[in-house]
Amino acid sequence: MNEKLRSRMKHLFFISLLLGMAFIVFLQHRRKSGIEESFFFPYSKTLHKTEYYDNGKIKSMGTFRGKQKDGDWYYWDTSGNKTKLEIYEYGDLKEVKMLDDGKK
């Protein structure tokens, strides 16, 4: 690989890194006034979704694989206390745990 191509690849990497960080800042700003945010990870074909209450606190957070819930889904009350954990495996609900310890 010649030096010119290596230099271009470095520049493209840093530009994409900066754009990614700017996008995350945009989503964090949107979080305070919006209802949800999502991140899609193309290599694993998963979508990480976070929903928010109007007061800006997290309402739920989890992952979709395809169009089905997969893995751990957490739920919070309007005060920010974690209340429930649902465990999914490719759309099938395997377990529900109520979390009443009041930890955030």
Number of C-alpha atoms within 10 A of each C-alpha: 5 6 8 8 10 11 11 10 12 11 12 12 12 11 12 12 12 12 12 12 12 12 12 13 12 11 16 13 11 14 21 15 13 16 16 18 15 14 13 14 11 8 6 9 10 18 20 16 17 20 19 20 20 14 14 16 17 23 22 20 19 21 21 19 18 13 11 15 23 22 19 16 19 19 20 22 16 14 13 17 18 21 19 16 19 18 19 20 14 15 15 12 14 11 11 13 11 11 15 10 9 12 10 10
